[in-house]
Amino acid sequence: MVLLDVQDKIAVITIDDPDRRNALTLDISARLVDAVERCEQDEDVHAVVVTGAPPAFCAGADLTQLGAAKADGLRRIYAGFLAVANCTLPTIAAVNGAAVGAGLNLALACDVRVAGPKARFDARFLQLGIHPGGGMTWMLQRLVGPQTASAMTLLGRILGADEAVRTGLAYQTAEDPLAVARELARASAEAPRPLVRTIKRTMRATDVLDDHATAVEAELVPQVASIDSPEFAARLAAMKAKISNR
């Protein structure tokens, strides 16, 4: 089961299958895709938090289905976390427990990760005797660099919360990662939704650029558009009024 709860313009997507430690089945992945699509279509959603029902974040792909999967089946398992990776809204993983294999991919697919005291980031593919999939090697190396990525994928290194922050895999630790993730999402929730989506799109575009000047040009058109928006005019007027009343 995948739960979707929207409050204060923040959507919380929860994989809710604790008996199987929230393992990704074909059904769960399809439901993740559906939940992300609903967030994209809902104008009242400005940010998305992804988490798992305790005690785990996500224990990876269901091994029974994984063992029987060929290329098409693997793509269907990938579909859930790839929907998160492709989401046009800000995404935060509230990692409350183990994120293993495809569950690590789900955490990596988010823009930001908050690690709880029981968080464990475990590639696990090598130990299972299978090659990593779903773009894990690419996502992991971009976040932590080749050395830590190699330690995790080739040497079986498992990162706890503190080490995940130290290596750049997680943004911060928190006793209650879901609460902190919601707090982090508040700025996006309070901002105009089109602006939030445009900034995320621009960040993805500039991430692959090689020089500052090209980045300046990439930002110029959307910045001018935002300056011309009624939302900016209203916020500027409110700020001027606040300053004049001091």
C-alpha positions as CSV (number, residue, x, y, z in Angstrom):
1,M,0.0,0.0,0.0
2,V,1.1,3.5,-0.7
3,L,-0.4,6.4,1.3
4,L,-0.7,10.0,0.1
5,D,-1.5,12.7,2.6
6,V,-1.5,16.4,1.6
7,Q,-1.4,19.1,4.3
8,D,-0.3,22.7,4.0
9,K,0.7,22.2,0.4
10,I,3.1,19.4,1.3
11,A,2.4,15.9,0.1
12,V,3.7,13.0,2.1
13,I,4.0,9.7,0.2
14,T,4.4,6.7,2.5
15,I,5.2,3.1,1.5
16,D,3.1,1.3,4.0
17,D,4.0,-2.4,4.0
18,P,5.9,-2.8,7.3
19,D,5.6,-6.6,7.3
20,R,7.8,-6.7,4.3
21,R,9.8,-3.7,5.4
22,N,8.3,-1.7,2.5
23,A,9.9,-3.7,-0.2
24,L,9.2,-2.6,-3.7
25,T,6.9,-4.9,-5.5
26,L,5.5,-4.3,-9.0
27,D,2.2,-3.1,-7.3
28,I,4.0,-0.8,-4.9
29,S,6.0,0.7,-7.7
30,A,2.9,1.3,-9.8
31,R,1.2,2.9,-6.8
32,L,4.3,5.2,-6.3
33,V,4.0,6.3,-9.9
34,D,0.3,7.0,-9.4
35,A,1.0,9.0,-6.1
36,V,3.7,11.1,-7.8
37,E,1.4,11.8,-10.8
38,R,-1.4,12.9,-8.4
39,C,1.1,15.3,-6.8
40,E,2.1,16.7,-10.1
41,Q,-1.5,17.3,-11.1
42,D,-2.7,18.8,-7.8
43,E,-2.1,22.5,-7.8
44,D,-2.3,22.5,-4.0
45,V,0.9,20.4,-3.8
46,H,4.2,22.4,-3.8
47,A,6.6,19.8,-2.4
48,V,6.7,16.1,-1.8
49,V,8.1,14.1,1.1
50,V,8.8,10.3,0.6
51,T,9.0,8.0,3.6
52,G,8.3,4.4,4.7
53,A,6.2,3.0,7.5
54,P,8.4,2.0,10.4
55,P,10.7,0.2,11.0
56,A,12.2,0.6,7.5
57,F,12.4,3.2,4.8
58,C,12.5,0.6,2.0
59,A,14.2,-2.7,2.1
60,G,14.7,-2.8,-1.7
61,A,13.0,-4.8,-4.4
62,D,10.9,-7.8,-3.4
63,L,13.3,-10.7,-3.9
64,T,10.7,-13.1,-5.2
65,Q,9.8,-10.7,-8.0
66,L,13.3,-9.6,-8.5
67,G,14.5,-13.2,-9.1
68,A,11.9,-13.7,-11.8
69,A,12.5,-10.3,-13.4
70,K,13.9,-9.7,-16.9
71,A,14.5,-6.3,-18.5
72,D,10.8,-5.4,-18.7
73,G,10.1,-6.5,-15.2
74,L,13.1,-4.6,-13.8
75,R,11.9,-1.4,-15.6
76,R,8.5,-1.8,-13.9
77,I,10.3,-2.1,-10.5
78,Y,12.3,1.0,-11.3
79,A,9.2,2.9,-12.3
80,G,8.4,4.0,-8.8
81,F,11.6,5.6,-7.8
82,L,12.2,6.9,-11.3
83,A,8.8,8.8,-11.0
84,V,10.2,10.4,-7.9
85,A,13.5,11.2,-9.7
86,N,11.6,12.9,-12.5
87,C,9.1,14.8,-10.3
88,T,9.0,18.5,-11.2
89,L,8.4,19.4,-7.5
90,P,11.0,19.5,-4.7
91,T,11.3,16.0,-3.2
92,I,12.7,15.1,0.3
93,A,13.3,11.6,1.5
94,A,12.6,11.1,5.3
95,V,14.8,8.1,5.8
96,N,13.6,6.6,9.0
97,G,15.2,3.2,8.7
98,A,17.1,1.0,6.3
99,A,17.3,2.1,2.7
100,V,18.5,-1.0,0.9
101,G,19.1,-1.7,-2.8
102,A,16.2,-0.3,-4.8
103,G,15.3,1.4,-1.5
104,L,18.6,3.2,-1.6
105,N,17.7,4.2,-5.2
106,L,14.4,5.6,-3.9
107,A,16.3,7.8,-1.4
108,L,18.8,8.8,-4.0
109,A,16.0,9.8,-6.4
110,C,14.9,12.6,-4.0
111,D,16.5,16.0,-4.1
112,V,17.3,16.0,-0.3
113,R,17.6,13.3,2.3
114,V,17.0,13.6,6.0
115,A,18.4,10.7,8.0
116,G,16.9,9.5,11.2
117,P,18.8,7.7,14.0
118,K,18.0,4.3,12.5
119,A,18.8,5.2,8.9
120,R,21.0,2.8,7.0
121,F,22.1,3.3,3.4
122,D,23.0,-0.1,2.0
123,A,23.7,-0.8,-1.7
124,R,23.5,-4.6,-1.1
125,F,23.6,-5.5,-4.8
126,L,27.0,-7.1,-4.6
127,Q,26.0,-9.2,-1.6
128,L,22.9,-10.5,-3.4
129,G,25.1,-11.4,-6.4
130,I,23.4,-9.1,-8.9
131,H,24.6,-6.0,-10.7
132,P,23.3,-2.6,-9.5
133,G,20.4,-1.2,-11.5
134,G,18.1,1.8,-11.9
135,G,20.9,4.2,-12.3
136,M,22.2,3.7,-8.8
137,T,25.9,3.9,-9.7
138,W,25.3,7.2,-11.5
139,M,23.2,8.8,-8.7
140,L,25.5,7.6,-5.9
141,Q,28.7,8.8,-7.5
142,R,27.3,12.2,-8.2
143,L,26.4,12.6,-4.5
144,V,29.3,11.1,-2.7
145,G,32.1,10.8,-5.3
146,P,33.7,7.7,-6.7
147,Q,35.6,6.6,-3.6
148,T,32.6,6.4,-1.2
149,A,30.4,5.0,-4.0
150,S,33.0,2.3,-4.6
151,A,33.2,1.5,-0.9
152,M,29.4,1.1,-0.9
153,T,28.9,-0.8,-4.1
154,L,32.1,-2.9,-4.3
155,L,33.2,-3.3,-0.7
156,G,29.8,-3.5,1.0
157,R,30.1,-0.4,3.1
158,I,26.9,0.6,4.9
159,L,26.5,4.2,5.9
160,G,24.6,5.3,9.1
161,A,23.0,8.6,9.5
162,D,26.1,10.6,10.6
163,E,28.4,9.1,8.0
164,A,25.7,9.8,5.3
165,V,25.8,13.5,6.2
166,R,29.6,13.6,6.4
167,T,29.9,12.1,2.9
168,G,27.1,14.2,1.4
169,L,24.6,11.4,0.9
170,A,22.2,13.0,3.4
171,Y,21.6,16.7,4.1
172,Q,21.1,16.4,7.9
173,T,20.2,14.0,10.7
174,A,17.1,14.3,12.8
175,E,15.4,12.4,15.6
176,D,12.1,12.8,13.6
177,P,13.1,12.9,10.0
178,L,9.5,13.2,8.7
179,A,8.9,16.3,10.9
180,V,12.2,17.9,9.7
181,A,11.4,17.0,6.1
182,R,8.1,18.7,6.4
183,E,9.8,21.8,7.9
184,L,12.3,21.9,5.1
185,A,9.5,21.7,2.6
186,R,7.7,24.7,4.1
187,A,9.6,27.3,2.0
188,S,8.4,25.7,-1.2
189,A,4.9,25.3,0.2
190,E,4.8,29.1,0.9
191,A,6.2,30.0,-2.6
192,P,4.3,30.2,-5.9
193,R,4.1,26.7,-7.3
194,P,5.1,27.7,-10.9
195,L,8.2,29.4,-9.5
196,V,9.2,26.4,-7.4
197,R,8.9,24.1,-10.5
198,T,10.8,26.5,-12.7
199,I,13.7,26.8,-10.2
200,K,14.0,23.1,-10.0
201,R,14.0,22.8,-13.8
202,T,16.7,25.5,-14.0
203,M,18.9,23.8,-11.4
204,R,18.8,20.5,-13.4
205,A,19.7,22.4,-16.5
206,T,22.6,24.3,-15.0
207,D,23.9,21.3,-13.2
208,V,25.3,19.9,-16.5
209,L,26.8,23.3,-17.7
210,D,30.5,23.9,-17.8
211,D,30.8,27.7,-17.4
212,H,29.3,30.5,-15.4
213,A,28.3,32.7,-18.4
214,T,26.1,30.0,-19.8
215,A,24.4,29.6,-16.4
216,V,23.8,33.3,-16.2
217,E,22.0,33.2,-19.6
218,A,20.0,30.1,-18.6
219,E,18.7,31.8,-15.5
220,L,18.0,35.2,-17.2
221,V,14.7,34.4,-19.0
222,P,13.0,32.7,-16.1
223,Q,14.2,35.4,-13.7
224,V,12.7,38.1,-15.9
225,A,9.5,36.2,-16.1
226,S,9.3,35.9,-12.3
227,I,10.0,39.7,-11.9
228,D,7.0,40.4,-14.2
229,S,4.7,38.1,-12.2
230,P,1.9,39.4,-10.0
231,E,3.2,37.2,-7.2
232,F,6.5,39.1,-7.1
233,A,4.7,42.4,-7.3
234,A,2.5,41.5,-4.3
235,R,5.4,40.3,-2.3
236,L,7.5,43.3,-3.1
237,A,4.7,45.6,-2.1
238,A,4.3,43.7,1.2
239,M,8.0,43.9,1.9
240,K,8.1,47.7,1.2
241,A,5.1,48.2,3.5
242,K,6.8,46.3,6.2
243,I,10.0,48.3,5.9
244,S,8.1,51.6,5.9
245,N,6.2,50.7,9.0
246,R,9.4,50.1,11.1
